Amino acid sequence: MNPLAGAASAAGDRIPSFDGGAAWINSAPLTPEALRGKVVLVDFWEYTCINCLRTLPYLREWYRRYHDHGFVIVGVHTPEFEFTHDPKNVEPATKRLGVVWPVVLDNRMAIWKRYENTVWPHEYLFDPTGRLVESVLGEGAYQQTEAKIQALLKAANPGLTLPPVMPLLPQDSYDKPGAVCYPQTAEVLIEHGAVRNVPGGSATGQDANFAYESSNPQDGAVYLQGYWRLTPGAAISAESDGHLWLRYHAIQLMAVLRPEEGRAVRVDVQQDGHPISKADAGTDLRYDAAQRSYVLVDQPRAYDLLMNARFGNHTLELSPKGGGVGVYDIAFESCEIPK
């Protein structure tokens, strides 16, 4: 399949406008005319998206290496959740993630639709005349994209000396020789329909007491115990010792969590009924004096909970130590180079 086919028709082989954005971060509003003469990467992303977060280290390094030579990134932040529409959440997230290039908030999906986009992330690379030269859907092709950026910059300035293309990061095993990508649990959006043990007669938006009893739990299905409130987009913990339980198969696991009442709440995290081994811990996991693994939910964002040393089938248990923790999404990755 030609990777440019859909994007070329959507972009008309030229950079479409960014009209319709709610606001800009790190820049005044930009136009295609203002970008003429620059090598431009338009990055559709969302700050809670696991695949976008895995792409960001490359974008940060490319921007550092090539911005002074005429390379520009324009981030188009198209939100997935209600709270990711809010600039008060998006702006600190860009700072925390080291996103220093211009970002337009595409809250009404106007730019998304203009590009006929369908996924996060999606990278559109344009040459200095505004012509589309590459479209990459999802993660990957990092070295290919950087080589094209370098070629475009050198075409405009043949005497330019540039560094070697950066090596792939350890987590990007799927782009390396010998990589294996195992089947993984599909992304789980935590909403009323994803919870399998909904109490009879309970209404969305009201606290309900959930009892987990299943001798054959389904992979990718959410089970609750204790008092929780279901909304159209999340399961929210009440003031009780509630638990969220999920069977999954993957290597990496990230969860989108939100402190609904604005205060930080501890959430204990267990795998297969035990605290997480430090060899399997994600970057956001913490440990108390008793070596119990937990995450402190103090911002509405994606939390990296598990990076297992190897692929396998597991159970995840989240236990909020207080009310007001919204669980919105759980996403997985499963590529590695077998040892």
Backbone hydrogen bonds, N-H to C=O, Kabsch-Sander energy under -0.5 kcal/mol:
donor,donor_aa,acceptor,acceptor_aa,energy
5,A,2,N,-1.5
8,A,4,L,-3.3
9,S,5,A,-1.4
10,A,6,G,-1.8
11,A,7,A,-3.0
12,G,8,A,-1.3
13,D,8,A,-1.2
14,R,11,A,-1.8
15,I,130,G,-0.6
21,G,18,F,-1.2
22,A,105,L,-3.5
25,I,103,V,-2.9
35,L,31,T,-1.0
36,R,33,E,-1.0
37,G,128,P,-3.0
38,K,35,L,-2.2
39,V,70,G,-2.7
40,V,38,K,-0.6
40,V,126,F,-1.8
41,L,72,V,-2.7
42,V,40,V,-0.6
42,V,124,Y,-3.0
43,D,41,L,-0.6
43,D,74,V,-2.4
44,F,42,V,-0.6
44,F,122,H,-2.5
45,W,43,D,-0.6
45,W,76,V,-2.2
49,C,46,E,-2.0
53,L,49,C,-2.4
54,R,50,I,-1.6
55,T,51,N,-0.9
55,T,52,C,-0.6
56,L,52,C,-1.6
58,Y,55,T,-1.3
59,L,55,T,-1.4
60,R,56,L,-2.9
61,E,57,P,-1.8
62,W,58,Y,-2.9
63,Y,59,L,-2.6
64,R,60,R,-2.0
65,R,61,E,-2.6
66,Y,62,W,-2.8
67,H,63,Y,-1.8
69,H,66,Y,-1.4
70,G,67,H,-1.5
71,F,66,Y,-1.5
72,V,39,V,-2.9
74,V,41,L,-2.6
75,G,73,I,-0.5
75,G,102,P,-3.1
76,V,43,D,-3.3
77,H,75,G,-0.7
77,H,104,V,-2.5
78,T,45,W,-1.6
78,T,76,V,-1.0
84,T,81,F,-0.7
85,H,82,E,-1.4
86,D,83,F,-0.8
89,N,86,D,-2.1
90,V,86,D,-2.2
91,E,87,P,-2.6
93,A,89,N,-1.3
94,T,90,V,-2.3
95,K,91,E,-1.7
96,R,92,P,-2.7
97,L,93,A,-2.2
98,G,95,K,-1.1
99,V,94,T,-2.8
100,V,98,G,-1.0
103,V,25,I,-2.3
104,V,75,G,-2.9
105,L,23,A,-2.9
106,D,77,H,-2.1
106,D,104,V,-0.9
107,N,105,L,-1.2
109,M,106,D,-1.7
113,K,109,M,-2.2
114,R,110,A,-1.8
115,Y,111,I,-2.2
116,E,113,K,-0.9
117,N,112,W,-2.6
122,H,44,F,-1.2
123,E,136,V,-2.7
124,Y,42,V,-2.5
124,Y,122,H,-0.5
125,L,123,E,-0.5
125,L,134,E,-2.9
126,F,40,V,-3.1
126,F,124,Y,-0.5
127,D,131,R,-2.7
130,G,127,D,-2.6
133,V,125,L,-3.1
134,E,125,L,-1.4
136,V,123,E,-2.6
138,G,121,P,-3.0
145,T,141,A,-2.5
146,E,142,Y,-2.6
147,A,143,Q,-2.2
148,K,144,Q,-1.7
149,I,145,T,-2.4
150,Q,146,E,-2.6
151,A,147,A,-2.2
152,L,148,K,-2.4
153,L,149,I,-2.3
154,K,150,Q,-2.6
155,A,151,A,-2.0
156,A,152,L,-1.3
157,N,153,L,-1.4
160,L,157,N,-2.3
162,L,160,L,-0.6
172,D,169,L,-1.9
173,S,171,Q,-0.7
175,D,172,D,-1.5
176,K,173,S,-2.1
179,A,176,K,-1.8
180,V,336,E,-3.1
182,Y,180,V,-0.6
182,Y,334,S,-2.4
185,T,249,H,-2.2
188,V,330,I,-3.0
189,L,187,E,-0.6
190,I,188,V,-0.6
190,I,328,Y,-2.2
191,E,189,L,-1.1
192,H,231,T,-0.6
194,A,191,E,-1.4
195,V,191,E,-1.0
195,V,192,H,-0.7
196,R,194,A,-0.6
196,R,222,V,-2.5
197,N,222,V,-0.5
202,S,199,P,-1.9
205,G,230,L,-3.4
206,Q,203,A,-1.8
208,A,228,W,-2.4
210,F,208,A,-0.7
210,F,226,G,-3.2
212,Y,210,F,-0.5
213,E,211,A,-0.7
220,G,247,R,-3.0
221,A,218,Q,-1.7
222,V,194,A,-1.9
223,Y,245,W,-2.4
225,Q,243,H,-2.2
226,G,210,F,-2.9
228,W,208,A,-2.2
229,R,236,I,-2.6
230,L,206,Q,-0.7
231,T,234,A,-2.9
235,A,327,V,-1.8
236,I,229,R,-3.0
237,S,325,V,-2.2
238,A,227,Y,-1.8
240,S,238,A,-2.3
242,G,240,S,-1.8
243,H,225,Q,-2.5
244,L,318,L,-2.6
245,W,223,Y,-3.2
246,L,316,L,-2.3
247,R,218,Q,-0.6
247,R,221,A,-0.6
248,Y,314,H,-2.8
250,A,312,G,-1.5
251,I,333,E,-2.5
252,Q,333,E,-2.4
253,L,306,L,-2.4
254,M,331,A,-2.4
255,A,303,Y,-2.3
256,V,329,D,-2.8
257,L,255,A,-0.7
257,L,301,R,-2.4
258,R,326,G,-2.0
260,E,258,R,-1.3
260,E,324,G,-2.9
261,E,324,G,-0.5
262,G,259,P,-1.8
265,V,297,V,-1.7
267,V,295,V,-2.5
268,D,319,S,-2.4
269,V,293,S,-2.3
270,Q,317,E,-2.2
271,Q,274,H,-2.8
272,D,315,T,-2.3
274,H,271,Q,-1.4
276,I,269,V,-0.7
280,D,277,S,-1.7
281,A,278,K,-0.7
282,G,305,L,-2.3
284,D,304,D,-2.1
285,L,282,G,-1.3
286,R,294,Y,-3.4
288,D,292,R,-1.7
291,Q,288,D,-2.3
294,Y,286,R,-2.3
295,V,267,V,-2.4
297,V,265,V,-2.7
297,V,295,V,-0.8
298,D,296,L,-1.1
301,R,257,L,-1.9
301,R,299,Q,-1.1
303,Y,255,A,-3.2
305,L,253,L,-1.6
305,L,303,Y,-1.0
306,L,253,L,-2.0
307,M,280,D,-2.0
308,N,251,I,-2.5
312,G,250,A,-1.0
314,H,248,Y,-3.1
316,L,246,L,-3.3
317,E,270,Q,-2.3
318,L,244,L,-2.6
319,S,268,D,-2.5
321,K,266,R,-3.1
324,G,237,S,-3.1
326,G,258,R,-3.1
326,G,324,G,-0.7
327,V,235,A,-2.8
327,V,325,V,-0.5
328,Y,256,V,-2.8
328,Y,326,G,-0.6
329,D,256,V,-1.0
330,I,188,V,-2.3
331,A,254,M,-2.8
333,E,252,Q,-1.6
336,E,180,V,-2.5
